């Protein structure tokens, strides 16, 4: 049910503002819980070469062997298309059900995208994935908490980061495309650069949610934050995994 007179979050009465952030971050926490549960289900039987994760993992490598770098580009395009659909649903203010469905679809997509990375971590650590995933999760949580506190405790305007984020995103995409086509490996430097980029995204998006979204848009806000947080987690895991090589 929609609020009859929603306010811009920054201008809303304190009670409405608190309720908005409680709902938003509650949904983000629920999304991460569902994300973790999906990955756990996907990886059931992985060590016996069975289950969803093993099929996806082996299927991706088959694509790479047959199509080379173009397979990565095809996967990226498919994910981009599905992500656009999920985002459109999450931002559909005419239907709360559509918003939740969009967020749910995006959680599933992110879990699928993480399968190759988690599979690599399991294989490279010989089954001791926790030695990478646990510190990566702690570091990611600490970064998110620090950046969120920076936005809410300083009241600084981080909208100036938009240009840098757009340029950085295009540069990152170009690097990924060139590396995929040329068969190049992206080392720890790329993970560090993406962590910095995603930290900037989190600052910018949190600032935008506070200053431009209305108090009935908590699902869309949760979608935006979960997207940024989970992408940061991806590159922190990638960095920790790379250090073990």
C-alpha positions as CSV (number, residue, x, y, z in Angstrom):
1,X,0.0,0.0,0.0
2,X,1.4,3.4,-1.0
3,X,1.8,6.4,1.2
4,X,-0.8,9.0,0.3
5,X,1.6,12.0,0.6
6,X,5.2,10.8,0.3
7,X,8.0,13.3,1.1
8,X,11.5,13.5,-0.3
9,X,13.4,11.5,2.4
10,X,15.7,14.4,3.5
11,X,12.6,16.6,4.0
12,X,10.3,14.1,5.6
13,X,9.3,14.2,9.3
14,X,11.8,12.3,11.5
15,X,9.4,9.4,12.1
16,X,8.8,8.9,8.3
17,X,12.5,9.2,7.6
18,X,13.3,6.7,10.2
19,X,10.6,4.3,8.9
20,X,11.9,4.6,5.3
21,X,15.5,3.7,6.3
22,X,14.3,0.9,8.5
23,X,12.3,-0.6,5.7
24,X,15.1,0.0,3.1
25,X,17.9,-1.5,5.1
26,X,15.7,-4.3,6.3
27,X,15.0,-5.2,2.7
28,X,18.7,-5.0,1.9
29,X,19.4,-7.4,4.8
30,X,16.7,-9.8,3.6
31,X,18.1,-9.6,0.0
32,X,21.5,-10.6,1.3
33,X,20.0,-13.4,3.4
34,X,18.1,-14.8,0.3
35,X,21.3,-14.3,-1.8
36,X,23.4,-16.4,0.7
37,X,20.7,-19.1,0.9
38,X,20.5,-19.4,-2.9
39,X,24.3,-19.7,-3.2
40,X,24.2,-22.4,-0.5
41,X,21.6,-24.3,-2.4
42,X,23.4,-23.9,-5.7
43,X,26.6,-25.4,-4.3
44,X,25.0,-28.5,-2.8
45,X,26.8,-31.4,-4.4
46,X,29.5,-29.2,-6.0
47,X,32.4,-31.3,-4.6
48,X,30.7,-34.4,-6.0
49,X,30.4,-32.7,-9.4
50,X,26.7,-32.3,-9.1
51,X,24.1,-29.6,-8.6
52,X,23.2,-26.2,-10.0
53,X,26.6,-24.6,-9.4
54,X,28.6,-27.4,-11.0
55,X,26.4,-27.3,-14.1
56,X,26.8,-23.6,-14.4
57,X,30.5,-23.7,-13.7
58,X,31.2,-26.4,-16.3
59,X,28.8,-24.8,-18.8
60,X,30.6,-21.5,-18.6
61,X,34.0,-23.2,-19.2
62,X,32.5,-25.1,-22.2
63,X,31.3,-21.8,-23.6
64,X,34.8,-20.2,-23.1
65,X,36.4,-23.2,-24.9
66,X,34.1,-23.0,-27.8
67,X,33.6,-19.2,-28.2
68,X,36.6,-17.8,-26.5
69,X,36.4,-14.2,-25.1
70,X,33.1,-13.7,-26.9
71,X,31.4,-16.0,-24.4
72,X,32.1,-13.5,-21.6
73,X,30.6,-10.7,-23.6
74,X,27.4,-12.8,-24.3
75,X,27.0,-13.5,-20.6
76,X,27.5,-9.8,-19.8
77,X,24.8,-8.8,-22.4
78,X,22.4,-11.4,-21.1
79,X,22.9,-10.2,-17.5
80,X,22.5,-6.6,-18.5
81,X,19.2,-7.3,-20.3
82,X,17.8,-9.3,-17.3
83,X,19.1,-6.6,-14.9
84,X,17.3,-3.9,-16.9
85,X,14.1,-5.9,-16.6
86,X,14.5,-6.4,-12.8
87,X,15.3,-2.7,-12.3
88,X,12.3,-1.6,-14.3
89,X,10.1,-3.8,-12.1
90,X,11.7,-2.6,-8.9
91,X,11.1,1.1,-9.9
92,X,7.4,0.5,-11.0
93,X,5.6,2.7,-8.5
94,X,2.2,1.5,-9.8
95,X,2.6,-2.0,-8.3
96,X,4.3,-2.9,-5.0
97,X,4.2,-6.5,-6.0
98,X,6.2,-5.7,-9.2
99,X,8.7,-3.9,-7.1
100,X,9.3,-6.9,-4.8
101,X,9.4,-9.2,-7.8
102,X,12.0,-7.1,-9.4
103,X,14.2,-7.1,-6.3
104,X,13.7,-10.9,-6.0
105,X,14.7,-11.4,-9.6
106,X,17.8,-9.3,-9.2
107,X,18.8,-11.3,-6.1
108,X,18.6,-14.5,-8.2
109,X,20.6,-13.0,-11.0
110,X,23.4,-11.9,-8.6
111,X,23.5,-15.3,-7.0
112,X,24.0,-16.8,-10.5
113,X,26.7,-14.3,-11.4
114,X,28.6,-15.2,-8.2
115,X,28.7,-19.0,-9.0
116,X,31.8,-18.9,-11.2
117,X,33.7,-16.7,-8.6
118,X,32.7,-18.9,-5.6
119,X,33.4,-22.0,-7.6
120,X,36.9,-20.7,-8.3
121,X,37.4,-19.9,-4.7
122,X,36.4,-23.4,-3.6
123,X,38.8,-25.0,-6.1
124,X,41.7,-22.6,-5.5
125,X,41.5,-23.1,-1.7
126,X,40.9,-26.9,-2.0
127,X,37.6,-26.6,-0.3
128,X,38.6,-24.0,2.3
129,X,36.4,-21.3,0.8
130,X,35.8,-19.7,4.3
131,X,39.5,-18.6,4.4
132,X,38.6,-16.1,1.6
133,X,34.8,-15.5,2.0
134,X,34.8,-14.7,5.7
135,X,37.5,-12.0,5.7
136,X,36.1,-10.7,2.4
137,X,32.6,-10.4,4.0
138,X,34.0,-8.7,7.1
139,X,36.0,-6.2,5.0
140,X,33.0,-5.5,2.8
141,X,30.7,-5.0,5.8
142,X,33.2,-2.6,7.3
143,X,33.5,-0.6,4.1
144,X,29.8,-0.3,3.7
145,X,29.3,0.7,7.4
146,X,32.0,3.4,7.1
147,X,30.7,4.8,3.9
148,X,27.1,4.9,5.1
149,X,28.1,6.6,8.3
150,X,30.1,9.2,6.3
151,X,27.0,10.1,4.3
152,X,24.6,10.4,7.3
153,X,27.0,11.9,9.9
154,X,28.7,14.6,7.8
155,X,25.8,15.7,5.6
156,X,28.3,16.3,2.8
157,X,27.0,16.4,-0.8
158,X,28.4,13.6,-2.8
159,X,26.6,14.3,-6.1
160,X,29.9,15.5,-7.5
161,X,31.0,11.9,-7.8
162,X,28.5,11.2,-10.7
163,X,30.9,12.2,-13.5
164,X,33.8,10.2,-12.1
165,X,31.5,7.2,-11.6
166,X,30.2,7.4,-15.2
167,X,33.7,7.7,-16.6
168,X,35.1,5.0,-14.4
169,X,32.3,2.6,-15.3
170,X,32.9,3.1,-19.1
171,X,36.6,2.6,-18.6
172,X,36.0,-0.6,-16.6
173,X,33.7,-1.9,-19.2
174,X,36.2,-1.1,-22.0
175,X,39.0,-2.9,-20.0
176,X,36.8,-6.0,-19.5
177,X,35.8,-6.2,-23.2
178,X,39.4,-5.8,-24.4
179,X,40.6,-8.4,-21.8
180,X,37.9,-10.8,-22.8
181,X,38.6,-10.5,-26.5
182,X,42.4,-10.6,-26.1
183,X,42.3,-13.3,-23.5
184,X,44.1,-11.2,-21.0
185,X,44.0,-11.7,-17.2
186,X,42.8,-8.8,-15.0
187,X,45.0,-8.9,-11.9
188,X,44.7,-7.5,-8.4
189,X,45.0,-3.9,-9.6
190,X,41.7,-4.2,-11.4
191,X,40.0,-5.5,-8.3
192,X,41.4,-2.6,-6.3
193,X,40.3,-0.1,-8.9
194,X,36.8,-1.6,-8.9
195,X,36.6,-1.5,-5.1
196,X,37.4,2.2,-5.2
197,X,34.8,2.7,-7.9
198,X,32.1,0.9,-6.0
199,X,33.0,2.8,-2.8
200,X,32.3,6.0,-4.8
201,X,29.0,4.5,-6.1
202,X,27.9,3.7,-2.6
203,X,28.6,7.2,-1.4
204,X,26.8,8.7,-4.4
205,X,23.8,6.3,-4.3
206,X,23.3,6.7,-0.6
207,X,23.4,10.5,-1.0
208,X,20.9,10.3,-3.9
209,X,18.5,8.1,-2.0
210,X,18.5,10.5,0.9
211,X,18.1,13.7,-1.2
212,X,16.0,12.6,-4.3
213,X,13.9,9.6,-3.4
214,X,10.5,9.7,-1.7
215,X,9.5,7.9,1.4
216,X,7.4,5.3,-0.5
217,X,10.3,4.2,-2.6
218,X,12.0,1.9,-0.1
219,X,12.0,-1.1,-2.5
220,X,13.7,0.9,-5.2
221,X,16.2,2.2,-2.7
222,X,16.9,-1.3,-1.4
223,X,17.5,-2.4,-5.0
224,X,20.0,0.4,-5.6
225,X,21.9,-0.3,-2.4
226,X,21.9,-4.1,-2.7
227,X,23.2,-3.7,-6.2
228,X,26.1,-1.5,-5.1
229,X,26.9,-3.6,-1.9
230,X,26.9,-6.9,-3.7
231,X,29.1,-5.6,-6.5
232,X,31.6,-4.3,-3.9
233,X,31.5,-7.8,-2.3
234,X,32.3,-9.4,-5.7
235,X,35.5,-7.4,-6.1
236,X,36.6,-7.8,-2.5
237,X,36.2,-11.6,-2.8
238,X,38.1,-11.4,-6.1
239,X,40.9,-9.4,-4.5
240,X,41.3,-11.9,-1.6
241,X,41.1,-14.9,-3.9
242,X,43.8,-13.4,-6.1
243,X,46.1,-12.9,-3.2
244,X,46.2,-16.7,-2.6
245,X,47.4,-17.4,-6.1
